[in-house]
Amino acid sequence: MPTTRRTVIAGSAALATGTLLATPAAAAQTRPSAKAKPTVVLVHGAFADASGWNDVARSLRHDGYPVIAPANPLRSVSADSAYLASILATLSGPLVLVAHSYGGMVITNAALGNPNVRSLVYIAAFAPDQGETLQGLQLKYPGTKLDEAALDFRPYPTPDGAGSIDGYVKTAVFREVFAGDLPRSTTDLMAASQRPGDVHTLGEPSGAPAWKSIPSWYLVARNDNLIPAAAQRFMAQRAGAHTTEVNASHVAMISQPRISADVIRHAAR
């Protein structure tokens, strides 16, 4: 776990990077390290899908990072974490796990015990401790606008016949709750195509957290109306995460893809 914390305020001077003018022989010597870049695994949360990572993934791939953005089933904390863990087991070499929103619950559980996971990155995401729930963390500090009145509930069948319930953010409030810094034309499409989360995930306790043994990074979205910024700061500090703050809504990886990608690059190094 990192013993120091670093806060980088968005809009401050970027870190300078040197340019190496190498001979062909020197360039050849650098090729093995370039191939050794970790695979970045991008995990989306509820009310979204993997396409929310498109701009971040494009930037990382341009820099030579292998990227995978699997679909998060959004059925339960335990099942979703097991699903991601099964995907991670098929990947060789070092891994950097990146999560948005509910995806943070998933990587916190899925990374535990996997020696290939070198770092965790939380982009306006939940970073729970053992026994904590989504709802408990979301309501720990005032400010969330995702309450029962903001949701539509639709039942769906399950293999055991018991059935369950999905929650969708209502179209009328989707932009305000989820993505207030994106154009309304964009958020209207996001609302129409959102992937719901099973409401039972709200109260399902998380397991032992991987951030206690794996270095973490956190991007706090100051203007988040779903996870209050105060809750994000609390989780980041508790995890000993290297912390960056940005003026962004809940979907910081969409509205601020450059800063999001920069945080991931730091974690990957």
Secondary structure as a PSIPRED ss2 file (coil, helix, strand):
# PSIPRED VFORMAT (PSIPRED V4.0)

   1 M C   1.000  0.000  0.000
   2 P C   1.000  0.000  0.000
   3 T C   1.000  0.000  0.000
   4 T C   1.000  0.000  0.000
   5 R C   1.000  0.000  0.000
   6 R C   1.000  0.000  0.000
   7 T E   0.000  0.000  1.000
   8 V E   0.000  0.000  1.000
   9 I E   0.000  0.000  1.000
  10 A C   1.000  0.000  0.000
  11 G C   1.000  0.000  0.000
  12 S C   1.000  0.000  0.000
  13 A C   1.000  0.000  0.000
  14 A C   1.000  0.000  0.000
  15 L C   1.000  0.000  0.000
  16 A C   1.000  0.000  0.000
  17 T C   1.000  0.000  0.000
  18 G C   1.000  0.000  0.000
  19 T C   1.000  0.000  0.000
  20 L C   1.000  0.000  0.000
  21 L C   1.000  0.000  0.000
  22 A C   1.000  0.000  0.000
  23 T C   1.000  0.000  0.000
  24 P H   0.000  1.000  0.000
  25 A H   0.000  1.000  0.000
  26 A H   0.000  1.000  0.000
  27 A H   0.000  1.000  0.000
  28 A H   0.000  1.000  0.000
  29 Q H   0.000  1.000  0.000
  30 T H   0.000  1.000  0.000
  31 R H   0.000  1.000  0.000
  32 P H   0.000  1.000  0.000
  33 S H   0.000  1.000  0.000
  34 A H   0.000  1.000  0.000
  35 K H   0.000  1.000  0.000
  36 A C   1.000  0.000  0.000
  37 K C   1.000  0.000  0.000
  38 P C   1.000  0.000  0.000
  39 T E   0.000  0.000  1.000
  40 V E   0.000  0.000  1.000
  41 V E   0.000  0.000  1.000
  42 L E   0.000  0.000  1.000
  43 V E   0.000  0.000  1.000
  44 H C   1.000  0.000  0.000
  45 G C   1.000  0.000  0.000
  46 A C   1.000  0.000  0.000
  47 F C   1.000  0.000  0.000
  48 A C   1.000  0.000  0.000
  49 D C   1.000  0.000  0.000
  50 A H   0.000  1.000  0.000
  51 S H   0.000  1.000  0.000
  52 G H   0.000  1.000  0.000
  53 W H   0.000  1.000  0.000
  54 N H   0.000  1.000  0.000
  55 D H   0.000  1.000  0.000
  56 V H   0.000  1.000  0.000
  57 A H   0.000  1.000  0.000
  58 R H   0.000  1.000  0.000
  59 S H   0.000  1.000  0.000
  60 L H   0.000  1.000  0.000
  61 R H   0.000  1.000  0.000
  62 H H   0.000  1.000  0.000
  63 D C   1.000  0.000  0.000
  64 G C   1.000  0.000  0.000
  65 Y C   1.000  0.000  0.000
  66 P C   1.000  0.000  0.000
  67 V E   0.000  0.000  1.000
  68 I E   0.000  0.000  1.000
  69 A C   1.000  0.000  0.000
  70 P C   1.000  0.000  0.000
  71 A C   1.000  0.000  0.000
  72 N C   1.000  0.000  0.000
  73 P C   1.000  0.000  0.000
  74 L C   1.000  0.000  0.000
  75 R C   1.000  0.000  0.000
  76 S C   1.000  0.000  0.000
  77 V H   0.000  1.000  0.000
  78 S H   0.000  1.000  0.000
  79 A H   0.000  1.000  0.000
  80 D H   0.000  1.000  0.000
  81 S H   0.000  1.000  0.000
  82 A H   0.000  1.000  0.000
  83 Y H   0.000  1.000  0.000
  84 L H   0.000  1.000  0.000
  85 A H   0.000  1.000  0.000
  86 S H   0.000  1.000  0.000
  87 I H   0.000  1.000  0.000
  88 L H   0.000  1.000  0.000
  89 A C   1.000  0.000  0.000
  90 T C   1.000  0.000  0.000
  91 L C   1.000  0.000  0.000
  92 S C   1.000  0.000  0.000
  93 G C   1.000  0.000  0.000
  94 P C   1.000  0.000  0.000
  95 L E   0.000  0.000  1.000
  96 V E   0.000  0.000  1.000
  97 L E   0.000  0.000  1.000
  98 V E   0.000  0.000  1.000
  99 A E   0.000  0.000  1.000
 100 H E   0.000  0.000  1.000
 101 S E   0.000  0.000  1.000
 102 Y C   1.000  0.000  0.000
 103 G H   0.000  1.000  0.000
 104 G H   0.000  1.000  0.000
 105 M H   0.000  1.000  0.000
 106 V H   0.000  1.000  0.000
 107 I H   0.000  1.000  0.000
 108 T H   0.000  1.000  0.000
 109 N H   0.000  1.000  0.000
 110 A H   0.000  1.000  0.000
 111 A C   1.000  0.000  0.000
 112 L C   1.000  0.000  0.000
 113 G C   1.000  0.000  0.000
 114 N C   1.000  0.000  0.000
 115 P C   1.000  0.000  0.000
 116 N C   1.000  0.000  0.000
 117 V E   0.000  0.000  1.000
 118 R E   0.000  0.000  1.000
 119 S E   0.000  0.000  1.000
 120 L E   0.000  0.000  1.000
 121 V E   0.000  0.000  1.000
 122 Y E   0.000  0.000  1.000
 123 I E   0.000  0.000  1.000
 124 A E   0.000  0.000  1.000
 125 A E   0.000  0.000  1.000
 126 F C   1.000  0.000  0.000
 127 A C   1.000  0.000  0.000
 128 P C   1.000  0.000  0.000
 129 D C   1.000  0.000  0.000
 130 Q C   1.000  0.000  0.000
 131 G C   1.000  0.000  0.000
 132 E C   1.000  0.000  0.000
 133 T C   1.000  0.000  0.000
 134 L H   0.000  1.000  0.000
 135 Q H   0.000  1.000  0.000
 136 G H   0.000  1.000  0.000
 137 L H   0.000  1.000  0.000
 138 Q H   0.000  1.000  0.000
 139 L C   1.000  0.000  0.000
 140 K C   1.000  0.000  0.000
 141 Y C   1.000  0.000  0.000
 142 P C   1.000  0.000  0.000
 143 G C   1.000  0.000  0.000
 144 T C   1.000  0.000  0.000
 145 K C   1.000  0.000  0.000
 146 L C   1.000  0.000  0.000
 147 D C   1.000  0.000  0.000
 148 E H   0.000  1.000  0.000
 149 A H   0.000  1.000  0.000
 150 A H   0.000  1.000  0.000
 151 L E   0.000  0.000  1.000
 152 D E   0.000  0.000  1.000
 153 F E   0.000  0.000  1.000
 154 R E   0.000  0.000  1.000
 155 P E   0.000  0.000  1.000
 156 Y E   0.000  0.000  1.000
 157 P C   1.000  0.000  0.000
 158 T C   1.000  0.000  0.000
 159 P C   1.000  0.000  0.000
 160 D C   1.000  0.000  0.000
 161 G C   1.000  0.000  0.000
 162 A C   1.000  0.000  0.000
 163 G C   1.000  0.000  0.000
 164 S E   0.000  0.000  1.000
 165 I E   0.000  0.000  1.000
 166 D E   0.000  0.000  1.000
 167 G E   0.000  0.000  1.000
 168 Y E   0.000  0.000  1.000
 169 V E   0.000  0.000  1.000
 170 K C   1.000  0.000  0.000
 171 T H   0.000  1.000  0.000
 172 A H   0.000  1.000  0.000
 173 V H   0.000  1.000  0.000
 174 F H   0.000  1.000  0.000
 175 R H   0.000  1.000  0.000
 176 E H   0.000  1.000  0.000
 177 V H   0.000  1.000  0.000
 178 F H   0.000  1.000  0.000
 179 A C   1.000  0.000  0.000
 180 G C   1.000  0.000  0.000
 181 D C   1.000  0.000  0.000
 182 L C   1.000  0.000  0.000
 183 P C   1.000  0.000  0.000
 184 R H   0.000  1.000  0.000
 185 S H   0.000  1.000  0.000
 186 T H   0.000  1.000  0.000
 187 T H   0.000  1.000  0.000
 188 D H   0.000  1.000  0.000
 189 L H   0.000  1.000  0.000
 190 M H   0.000  1.000  0.000
 191 A H   0.000  1.000  0.000
 192 A H   0.000  1.000  0.000
 193 S C   1.000  0.000  0.000
 194 Q C   1.000  0.000  0.000
 195 R C   1.000  0.000  0.000
 196 P C   1.000  0.000  0.000
 197 G E   0.000  0.000  1.000
 198 D E   0.000  0.000  1.000
 199 V H   0.000  1.000  0.000
 200 H H   0.000  1.000  0.000
 201 T H   0.000  1.000  0.000
 202 L H   0.000  1.000  0.000
 203 G H   0.000  1.000  0.000
 204 E C   1.000  0.000  0.000
 205 P C   1.000  0.000  0.000
 206 S C   1.000  0.000  0.000
 207 G C   1.000  0.000  0.000
 208 A C   1.000  0.000  0.000
 209 P C   1.000  0.000  0.000
 210 A H   0.000  1.000  0.000
 211 W H   0.000  1.000  0.000
 212 K H   0.000  1.000  0.000
 213 S C   1.000  0.000  0.000
 214 I C   1.000  0.000  0.000
 215 P C   1.000  0.000  0.000
 216 S E   0.000  0.000  1.000
 217 W E   0.000  0.000  1.000
 218 Y E   0.000  0.000  1.000
 219 L E   0.000  0.000  1.000
 220 V E   0.000  0.000  1.000
 221 A E   0.000  0.000  1.000
 222 R C   1.000  0.000  0.000
 223 N C   1.000  0.000  0.000
 224 D C   1.000  0.000  0.000
 225 N C   1.000  0.000  0.000
 226 L C   1.000  0.000  0.000
 227 I C   1.000  0.000  0.000
 228 P C   1.000  0.000  0.000
 229 A H   0.000  1.000  0.000
 230 A H   0.000  1.000  0.000
 231 A H   0.000  1.000  0.000
 232 Q H   0.000  1.000  0.000
 233 R H   0.000  1.000  0.000
 234 F H   0.000  1.000  0.000
 235 M H   0.000  1.000  0.000
 236 A H   0.000  1.000  0.000
 237 Q H   0.000  1.000  0.000
 238 R H   0.000  1.000  0.000
 239 A C   1.000  0.000  0.000
 240 G C   1.000  0.000  0.000
 241 A C   1.000  0.000  0.000
 242 H E   0.000  0.000  1.000
 243 T E   0.000  0.000  1.000
 244 T E   0.000  0.000  1.000
 245 E E   0.000  0.000  1.000
 246 V E   0.000  0.000  1.000
 247 N C   1.000  0.000  0.000
 248 A C   1.000  0.000  0.000
 249 S C   1.000  0.000  0.000
 250 H C   1.000  0.000  0.000
 251 V C   1.000  0.000  0.000
 252 A H   0.000  1.000  0.000
 253 M H   0.000  1.000  0.000
 254 I H   0.000  1.000  0.000
 255 S H   0.000  1.000  0.000
 256 Q C   1.000  0.000  0.000
 257 P H   0.000  1.000  0.000
 258 R H   0.000  1.000  0.000
 259 I H   0.000  1.000  0.000
 260 S H   0.000  1.000  0.000
 261 A H   0.000  1.000  0.000
 262 D H   0.000  1.000  0.000
 263 V H   0.000  1.000  0.000
 264 I H   0.000  1.000  0.000
 265 R H   0.000  1.000  0.000
 266 H H   0.000  1.000  0.000
 267 A H   0.000  1.000  0.000
 268 A H   0.000  1.000  0.000
 269 R C   1.000  0.000  0.000
